[in-house]
Amino acid sequence: MADFNDDIDLCMDCCLDYYGDPIVFIQADTGNEYKMSGILDEAVSIIDTSGEVPIETPMPVLSVKLSDFDKLGIKRPVQGDQFVVKNKLYEVARQPEDGWSESRIVLYCEGEYDA
């Protein structure tokens, strides 16, 4: 699987170079901030099937390269962590699924970021 991860990392590098924005990852438990790149899609249709009737809701989703967290020696995002993208503060809305090389993280927009 290592070859697959390396190939996906190369693809993600190209995508992040072209489409990516600088982002700041803020760990909820420590408050530490880390700079990296990510691709924000502000309105992805997310389907919640936890109730009796599935509900479709547009939510922001951030694509990040998981090896960026590993290279920084920090834990990967969990629910409650935050990201700053394009001067807006977002919170991780649900526990991200484990991915191989890329993670698509469902976010909740908290509004303008005041540094």
C-alpha positions, 0 to 999 in steps of 0.5 A: 500500500505504500506505493499507492500512498506515494502516488496519491501524495504526488497527485495531491501535491499537484492539486494543492499547488494548483487549487490549494489555499494556505490554511491554518489547523488549530488543535482543539485540545492544545490550541496549537496552530499549524500552517499547511495547504488545503482545498475548500469546497464550500457547498458539498451535498452531505447526506445524514442517514442517522435519523429515520429519513435521510437529510441532504445538506450542503456543507463545506468540505476541506481536502487535506493531505494526511502526510502533512500532519505526519510530517509535522508530528501531530495528530490528524484532525478530529471533531472539534478541531478548527481550520482557518481558510480564506479568513474564515474559521471552520470547525470539524463537524464530524469525526473524519473517516480514516483515509489512505493519503487524502482526507475530506473533512466535513466542516461547519463555518463559524464565521470571520476569523479574528486573529 
